[in-house]
Amino acid sequence: MAGKFEVYSDAQGKFRFRLKAGNGEIIAVGEAYESKAGALNGIESVKENAPQAEIVDTTA
């Protein structure tokens, strides 16, 4: 089963998104957006930018 993005509203009425793996585990969460369109744009940004994003290890 493929992963999926879910758009939802939080307790303050803001729009958020989360990325779930195929097994249902939440693997990423977006910030709070004032509009649903903002949350959808956030999803598109993740989809576009994630493949090129570098990994920065700040634990060392």
TORVEXVEX-658535 format. One record per residue (C-alpha): residue number from 1; residue in one letter; chain; x, y, z. Coordinates in steps of 0.1 Angstrom, whole numbers. Example, Ala and Ser with C-alpha at 12.3 -4.5 7.8 and 13.67 -1.06 7.14 Angstrom:
   k r c  east north    up
   1 a A   123   -45    78
   2 s A   137   -11    71
This chain:
   k r c  east north    up
   1 m A     0     0     0
   2 a A    13    34    -9
   3 g A    17    63    15
   4 k A    -8    92    15
   5 f A   -11   128    26
   6 e A   -40   136    49
   7 v A   -54   172    52
   8 y A   -72   179    85
   9 s A   -82   208   108
  10 d A   -68   211   143
  11 a A   -85   221   175
  12 q A   -78   258   167
  13 g A   -95   255   133
  14 k A   -62   257   114
  15 f A   -54   234    85
  16 r A   -26   208    87
  17 f A   -13   179    67
  18 r A     4   147    77
  19 l A    22   121    55
  20 k A    14    85    64
  21 a A    33    55    53
  22 g A    16    25    37
  23 n A    12     9    72
  24 g A    -6    39    86
  25 e A    23    53   106
  26 i A    27    91   106
  27 i A    61    99    91
  28 a A    58   137    86
  29 v A    36   165    98
  30 g A    32   200    83
  31 e A    28   233   101
  32 a A    -6   250   108
  33 y A   -21   269    78
  34 e A   -48   295    78
  35 s A   -65   280    47
  36 k A   -69   246    32
  37 a A   -53   259     0
  38 g A   -22   268    21
  39 a A   -20   232    34
  40 l A   -24   218    -1
  41 n A     4   241   -13
  42 g A    25   228    16
  43 i A    20   192     4
  44 e A    30   202   -32
  45 s A    61   219   -18
  46 v A    71   187     1
  47 k A    64   166   -31
  48 e A    86   189   -52
  49 n A   114   196   -28
  50 a A   119   163    -9
  51 p A   136   144   -38
  52 q A   164   170   -40
  53 a A   167   177    -3
  54 e A   200   170    13
  55 i A   203   152    46
  56 v A   220   174    73
  57 d A   231   155   104
  58 t A   233   179   133
  59 t A   240   153   160
  60 a A   277   152   155
